[in-house]
Amino acid sequence: MLDQNLNDKVISLRRMSAEYYQKAAWNQLLALDNYREKNFEAAERFAQLSFEDQMNAVEFAELADAESLIFLDLNTEEEY
């Protein structure tokens, strides 16, 4: 049961990371579109949002990696 809970947590964290990466990409596209239209204030705002979303994505990915290591450690300990 504990294995399934940890596995679900890792999946959830990776999903959150993917969602933030997707938002970051979308905001980057909006920044580029606004830059092309010479709407620099909006372009900067979307670029900043993209950056923040990328940082959130990285944070969730790192949390998922840490949880994966815990999951592997627990499985290794059970084998001994």
FITORKE-717077 format. One record per residue: x, y, z of N, C-alpha, C, O, CB in turn; residue in three letters. Coordinates in steps of 0.001 Angstrom, whole numbers, m for minus. Glycine has a CB too. Layout:
BEGIN
@nu X; nv Y; nw Z; cau X; cav Y; caw Z; cu X; cv Y; cw Z; ou X; ov Y; ow Z; cbu X; cbv Y; cbw Z; r ALA
...
***
This chain:
BEGIN
@nu 822; nv m1196; nw 0; cau 0; cav 0; caw 0; cu 862; cv 1254; cw 0; ou 578; ov 2213; ow m717; cbu m933; cbv 2; cbw 1201; r MET
@nu 1909; nv 1238; nw 804; cau 2817; cav 2381; caw 863; cu 3475; cv 2601; cw m489; ou 3655; ov 3739; ow m921; cbu 3884; cbv 2175; cbw 1948; r LEU
@nu 3839; nv 1493; nw m1167; cau 4447; cav 1603; caw m2498; cu 3518; cv 2311; cw m3473; ou 3952; ov 3168; ow m4243; cbu 4807; cbv 217; cbw m3038; r ASP
@nu 2245; nv 1952; nw m3437; cau 1283; cav 2556; caw m4354; cu 1111; cv 4042; cw m4053; ou 1011; ov 4851; ow m4976; cbu m69; cbv 1836; cbw m4266; r GLN
@nu 1074; nv 4411; nw m2763; cau 939; cav 5819; caw m2387; cu 2139; cv 6635; cw m2862; ou 1981; ov 7733; ow m3396; cbu 782; cbv 5953; cbw m868; r ASN
@nu 3339; nv 6089; nw m2666; cau 4532; cav 6795; caw m3129; cu 4559; cv 6888; cw m4647; ou 4929; ov 7922; ow m5204; cbu 5795; cbv 6098; cbw m2625; r LEU
@nu 4168; nv 5811; nw m5315; cau 4123; cav 5807; caw m6771; cu 3125; cv 6847; cw m7282; ou 3408; ov 7576; ow m8233; cbu 3752; cbv 4409; cbw m7291; r ASN
@nu 1964; nv 6908; nw m6646; cau 960; cav 7904; caw m7021; cu 1471; cv 9322; cw m6802; ou 1196; ov 10220; ow m7597; cbu m323; cbv 7686; cbw m6225; r ASP
@nu 2212; nv 9513; nw m5724; cau 2764; cav 10839; caw m5430; cu 3773; cv 11248; cw m6494; ou 3771; ov 12394; ow m6943; cbu 3423; cbv 10856; cbw m4039; r LYS
@nu 4635; nv 10322; nw m6900; cau 5630; cav 10606; caw m7945; cu 4924; cv 10957; cw m9254; ou 5301; ov 11911; ow m9934; cbu 6581; cbv 9389; cbw m8150; r VAL
@nu 3907; nv 10183; nw m9598; cau 3154; cav 10445; caw m10832; cu 2506; cv 11820; cw m10769; ou 2538; ov 12567; ow m11748; cbu 2079; cbv 9358; cbw m11063; r ILE
@nu 1925; nv 12156; nw m9638; cau 1280; cav 13458; caw m9468; cu 2290; cv 14601; cw m9609; ou 2012; ov 15605; ow m10266; cbu 588; cbv 13532; cbw m8098; r SER
@nu 3453; nv 14443; nw m8994; cau 4484; cav 15480; caw m9088; cu 4997; cv 15625; cw m10522; ou 5223; ov 16744; ow m10984; cbu 5651; cbv 15158; cbw m8143; r LEU
@nu 5179; nv 14523; nw m11219; cau 5628; cav 14600; caw m12619; cu 4556; cv 15230; cw m13501; ou 4872; ov 15966; ow m14435; cbu 5989; cbv 13198; cbw m13151; r ARG
@nu 3299; nv 14945; nw m13208; cau 2198; cav 15558; caw m13963; cu 2174; cv 17074; cw m13746; ou 1982; ov 17842; ow m14689; cbu 839; cbv 14937; cbw m13545; r ARG
@nu 2372; nv 17492; nw m12499; cau 2415; cav 18936; caw m12207; cu 3583; cv 19585; cw m12941; ou 3448; ov 20682; ow m13483; cbu 2534; cbv 19188; cbw m10677; r MET
@nu 4712; nv 18918; nw m12958; cau 5868; cav 19442; caw m13678; cu 5548; cv 19608; cw m15155; ou 5853; ov 20640; ow m15751; cbu 7078; cbv 18523; cbw m13498; r SER
@nu 4934; nv 18591; nw m15741; cau 4585; cav 18646; caw m17165; cu 3595; cv 19777; cw m17445; ou 3702; ov 20464; ow m18461; cbu 3993; cbv 17303; cbw m17624; r ALA
@nu 2640; nv 19965; nw m16546; cau 1666; cav 21034; caw m16735; cu 2327; cv 22405; cw m16693; ou 1985; ov 23292; ow m17476; cbu 577; cbv 20949; cbw m15675; r GLU
@nu 3278; nv 22576; nw m15776; cau 3990; cav 23856; caw m15714; cu 4870; cv 24069; cw m16946; ou 4968; ov 25188; ow m17450; cbu 4845; cbv 23925; cbw m14444; r TYR
@nu 5510; nv 23002; nw m17435; cau 6288; cav 23142; caw m18664; cu 5383; cv 23532; cw m19834; ou 5763; ov 24341; ow m20681; cbu 7036; cbv 21833; cbw m18981; r TYR
@nu 4196; nv 22955; nw m19871; cau 3248; cav 23281; caw m20932; cu 2814; cv 24743; cw m20836; ou 2744; ov 25438; ow m21850; cbu 2023; cbv 22354; cbw m20861; r GLN
@nu 2525; nv 25208; nw m19626; cau 2169; cav 26614; caw m19432; cu 3325; cv 27533; cw m19821; ou 3116; ov 28588; ow m20420; cbu 1764; cbv 26866; cbw m17975; r LYS
@nu 4543; nv 27124; nw m19475; cau 5718; cav 27925; caw m19806; cu 5864; cv 28065; cw m21316; ou 6159; ov 29147; ow m21824; cbu 6984; cbv 27299; cbw m19206; r ALA
@nu 5658; nv 26973; nw m22019; cau 5776; cav 27009; caw m23484; cu 4698; cv 27918; cw m24082; ou 4974; ov 28703; ow m24989; cbu 5663; cbv 25577; cbw m24077; r ALA
@nu 3489; nv 27807; nw m23578; cau 2395; cav 28635; caw m24082; cu 2679; cv 30117; cw m23825; ou 2484; ov 30950; ow m24710; cbu 1061; cbv 28224; cbw m23426; r TRP
@nu 3134; nv 30443; nw m22624; cau 3450; cav 31835; caw m22304; cu 4617; cv 32354; cw m23144; ou 4656; ov 33532; ow m23502; cbu 3777; cbv 31972; cbw m20819; r ASN
@nu 5560; nv 31478; nw m23453; cau 6671; cav 31886; caw m24312; cu 6170; cv 32218; cw m25713; ou 6613; ov 33191; ow m26322; cbu 7741; cbv 30780; cbw m24377; r GLN
@nu 5248; nv 31410; nw m26218; cau 4660; cav 31701; caw m27531; cu 3908; cv 33028; cw m27511; ou 4001; ov 33809; ow m28458; cbu 3712; cbv 30567; cbw m27960; r LEU
@nu 3168; nv 33287; nw m26440; cau 2457; cav 34552; caw m26324; cu 3433; cv 35723; cw m26233; ou 3178; ov 36793; ow m26785; cbu 1537; cbv 34533; cbw m25103; r LEU
@nu 4537; nv 35519; nw m25543; cau 5562; cav 36562; caw m25467; cu 6130; cv 36860; cw m26853; ou 6297; ov 38021; ow m27226; cbu 6694; cbv 36141; cbw m24507; r ALA
@nu 6419; nv 35825; nw m27598; cau 6966; cav 36012; caw m28946; cu 5963; cv 36698; cw m29868; ou 6333; ov 37578; ow m30645; cbu 7380; cbv 34666; cbw m29542; r LEU
@nu 4705; nv 36302; nw m29784; cau 3675; cav 36947; caw m30608; cu 3558; cv 38435; cw m30281; ou 3461; ov 39270; ow m31181; cbu 2316; cbv 36257; cbw m30404; r ASP
@nu 3567; nv 38756; nw m29005; cau 3473; cav 40163; caw m28601; cu 4715; cv 40943; cw m28991; ou 4628; ov 42111; ow m29370; cbu 3250; cbv 40269; cbw m27100; r ASN
@nu 5860; nv 40308; nw m28899; cau 7098; cav 40966; caw m29317; cu 7055; cv 41275; cw m30818; ou 7454; ov 42358; ow m31245; cbu 8326; cbv 40080; cbw m28983; r TYR
@nu 6575; nv 40328; nw m31604; cau 6456; cav 40518; caw m33047; cu 5526; cv 41693; cw m33364; ou 5755; ov 42442; ow m34314; cbu 5939; cbv 39230; cbw m33716; r ARG
@nu 4471; nv 41841; nw m32551; cau 3508; cav 42922; caw m32756; cu 3954; cv 44229; cw m32090; ou 3213; ov 45212; ow m32061; cbu 2144; cbv 42509; cbw m32218; r GLU
@nu 5180; nv 44217; nw m31558; cau 5780; cav 45377; caw m30895; cu 4994; cv 45826; cw m29660; ou 4993; ov 47002; ow m29296; cbu 5885; cbv 46530; cbw m31874; r LYS
@nu 4339; nv 44876; nw m29039; cau 3657; cav 45115; caw m27771; cu 4599; cv 44622; cw m26671; ou 4415; ov 43543; ow m26108; cbu 2243; cbv 44384; cbw m27711; r ASN
@nu 5605; nv 45437; nw m26385; cau 6719; cav 44998; caw m25537; cu 6333; cv 44799; cw m24080; ou 6895; ov 43939; ow m23401; cbu 7834; cbv 45994; cbw m25616; r PHE
@nu 5387; nv 45580; nw m23599; cau 4967; cav 45412; caw m22207; cu 4317; cv 44043; cw m21995; ou 4630; ov 43344; ow m21032; cbu 3990; cbv 46533; cbw m21803; r GLU
@nu 3417; nv 43668; nw m22894; cau 2776; cav 42352; caw m22800; cu 3797; cv 41246; cw m23040; ou 3757; ov 40206; ow m22383; cbu 1614; cbv 42236; cbw m23812; r ALA
@nu 4710; nv 41468; nw m23978; cau 5739; cav 40459; caw m24256; cu 6579; cv 40191; cw m23015; ou 6886; ov 39040; ow m22701; cbu 6642; cbv 40912; cbw m25419; r ALA
@nu 6946; nv 41247; nw m22318; cau 7746; cav 41087; caw m21105; cu 6950; cv 40357; cw m20021; ou 7491; ov 39506; ow m19315; cbu 8215; cbv 42459; cbw m20587; r GLU
@nu 5679; nv 40689; nw m19895; cau 4828; cav 40041; caw m18891; cu 4721; cv 38536; cw m19161; ou 4844; ov 37725; ow m18243; cbu 3421; cbv 40684; cbw m18880; r ARG
@nu 4489; nv 38169; nw m20433; cau 4384; cav 36749; caw m20766; cu 5727; cv 36039; cw m20633; ou 5773; ov 34870; ow m20250; cbu 3846; cbv 36580; cbw m22183; r PHE
@nu 6810; nv 36728; nw m20944; cau 8140; cav 36130; caw m20770; cu 8404; cv 35849; cw m19290; ou 8964; ov 34811; ow m18937; cbu 9241; cbv 37062; cbw m21346; r ALA
@nu 7997; nv 36785; nw m18428; cau 8179; cav 36589; caw m16988; cu 7326; cv 35424; cw m16489; ou 7783; ov 34613; ow m15684; cbu 7824; cbv 37876; cbw m16218; r GLN
@nu 6091; nv 35346; nw m16969; cau 5232; cav 34217; caw m16592; cu 5839; cv 32893; cw m17059; ou 5799; ov 31898; ow m16335; cbu 3818; cbv 34392; cbw m17188; r LEU
@nu 6395; nv 32885; nw m18256; cau 7031; cav 31683; caw m18784; cu 8196; cv 31259; cw m17896; ou 8357; ov 30078; ow m17588; cbu 7516; cbv 31916; cbw m20224; r SER
@nu 8996; nv 32224; nw m17491; cau 10137; cav 31931; caw m16622; cu 9667; cv 31350; cw m15289; ou 10215; ov 30356; ow m14812; cbu 10973; cbv 33204; cbw m16383; r PHE
@nu 8652; nv 31972; nw m14693; cau 8135; cav 31488; caw m13415; cu 7572; cv 30071; cw m13547; ou 7775; ov 29230; ow m12671; cbu 7054; cbv 32438; cbw m12885; r GLU
@nu 6869; nv 29819; nw m14642; cau 6333; cav 28474; caw m14864; cu 7452; cv 27456; cw m15055; ou 7338; ov 26322; ow m14589; cbu 5406; cbv 28464; cbw m16082; r ASP
@nu 8521; nv 27841; nw m15726; cau 9657; cav 26935; caw m15888; cu 10285; cv 26611; cw m14536; ou 10648; ov 25463; ow m14280; cbu 10707; cbv 27550; cbw m16827; r GLN
@nu 10416; nv 27612; nw m13674; cau 10992; cav 27381; caw m12350; cu 10092; cv 26449; cw m11529; ou 10588; ov 25572; ow m10821; cbu 11197; cbv 28723; cbw m11607; r MET
@nu 8791; nv 26636; nw m11623; cau 7866; cav 25732; caw m10930; cu 7968; cv 24320; cw m11484; ou 7934; ov 23352; ow m10725; cbu 6423; cbv 26239; cbw m11051; r ASN
@nu 8093; nv 24193; nw m12796; cau 8221; cav 22877; caw m13423; cu 9468; cv 22162; cw m12930; ou 9428; ov 20971; ow m12620; cbu 8259; cbv 23009; cbw m14949; r ALA
@nu 10562; nv 22881; nw m12861; cau 11820; cav 22294; caw m12385; cu 11679; cv 21864; cw m10929; ou 12156; ov 20797; ow m10544; cbu 12989; cbv 23299; cbw m12539; r VAL
@nu 11025; nv 22693; nw m10123; cau 10853; cav 22353; caw m8714; cu 10034; cv 21073; cw m8548; ou 10395; ov 20205; ow m7753; cbu 10181; cbv 23507; cbw m7970; r GLU
@nu 8934; nv 20953; nw m9290; cau 8127; cav 19729; caw m9203; cu 8898; cv 18516; cw m9728; ou 8765; ov 17420; ow m9184; cbu 6816; cbv 19898; cbw m9990; r PHE
@nu 9692; nv 18699; nw m10768; cau 10501; cav 17592; caw m11293; cu 11526; cv 17139; cw m10250; ou 11755; ov 15941; ow m10080; cbu 11218; cbv 18014; cbw m12602; r ALA
@nu 12137; nv 18093; nw m9559; cau 13108; cav 17744; caw m8519; cu 12433; cv 17030; cw m7346; ou 12989; ov 16084; ow m6789; cbu 13829; cbv 19003; cbw m8020; r GLU
@nu 11240; nv 17483; nw m6977; cau 10494; cav 16793; caw m5919; cu 10155; cv 15364; cw m6334; ou 10254; ov 14436; ow m5531; cbu 9206; cbv 17564; cbw m5579; r LEU
@nu 9755; nv 15195; nw m7586; cau 9446; cav 13854; caw m8091; cu 10690; cv 12972; cw m8066; ou 10612; ov 11797; ow m7710; cbu 8877; cbv 13931; cbw m9522; r ALA
@nu 11825; nv 13530; nw m8440; cau 13080; cav 12765; caw m8393; cu 13405; cv 12342; cw m6963; ou 13807; ov 11203; ow m6726; cbu 14243; cbv 13597; cbw m8974; r ASP
@nu 13230; nv 13255; nw m6016; cau 13513; cav 12936; caw m4614; cu 12572; cv 11847; cw m4103; ou 13001; ov 10930; ow m3404; cbu 13387; cbv 14198; cbw m3739; r ALA
@nu 11302; nv 11946; nw m4450; cau 10344; cav 10920; caw m4048; cu 10682; cv 9572; cw m4696; ou 10521; ov 8523; ow m4071; cbu 8914; cbv 11348; cbw m4424; r GLU
@nu 11144; nv 9603; nw m5932; cau 11545; cav 8361; caw m6612; cu 12702; cv 7697; cw m5887; ou 12737; ov 6475; ow m5744; cbu 11934; cbv 8643; cbw m8073; r SER
@nu 13647; nv 8505; nw m5432; cau 14779; cav 7949; caw m4693; cu 14321; cv 7315; cw m3376; ou 14814; ov 6256; ow m2988; cbu 15823; cbv 9043; cbw m4418; r LEU
@nu 13390; nv 7959; nw m2704; cau 12840; cav 7393; caw m1467; cu 12149; cv 6068; cw m1775; ou 12309; ov 5086; ow m1050; cbu 11843; cbv 8385; cbw m795; r ILE
@nu 11384; nv 6059; nw m2856; cau 10673; cav 4853; caw m3283; cu 11664; cv 3719; cw m3550; ou 11447; ov 2586; ow m3121; cbu 9829; cbv 5138; cbw m4546; r PHE
@nu 12750; nv 4029; nw m4259; cau 13764; cav 3016; caw m4557; cu 14463; cv 2537; cw m3291; ou 14722; ov 1343; ow m3134; cbu 14791; cbv 3569; cbw m5539; r LEU
@nu 14771; nv 3473; nw m2382; cau 15410; cav 3094; caw m1126; cu 14524; cv 2162; cw m309; ou 15004; ov 1181; ow 260; cbu 15750; cbv 4336; cbw m312; r ASP
@nu 13243; nv 2467; nw m253; cau 12324; cav 1608; caw 504; cu 12235; cv 225; cw m108; ou 12199; ov m773; ow 612; cbu 10933; cbv 2236; cbw 569; r LEU
@nu 12200; nv 156; nw m1419; cau 12142; cav m1147; caw m2101; cu 13427; cv m1927; cw m1897; ou 13391; ov m3149; ow m1751; cbu 11878; cbv m962; cbw m3600; r ASN
@nu 14554; nv m1246; nw m1885; cau 15838; cav m1896; caw m1670; cu 15924; cv m2456; cw m250; ou 16411; ov m3568; ow m43; cbu 16986; cbv m911; cbw m1928; r THR
@nu 15450; nv m1681; nw 720; cau 15480; cav m2133; caw 2111; cu 14580; cv m3346; cw 2328; ou 14902; ov m4222; ow 3131; cbu 15057; cbv m1002; cbw 3042; r GLU
@nu 13464; nv m3402; nw 1621; cau 12552; cav m4539; caw 1753; cu 13173; cv m5821; cw 1242; ou 12834; ov m6908; ow 1712; cbu 11262; cbv m4268; cbw 1011; r GLU
@nu 14086; nv m5706; nw 276; cau 14732; cav m6890; caw m293; cu 15739; cv m7503; cw 668; ou 16041; ov m8692; ow 572; cbu 15420; cbv m6535; cbw m1600; r GLU
@nu 16261; nv m6706; nw 1592; cau 17264; cav m7226; caw 2521; cu 16694; cv m7715; cw 3770; ou 17427; ov m8181; ow 4642; cbu 18256; cbv m6218; cbw 2832; r TYR
***
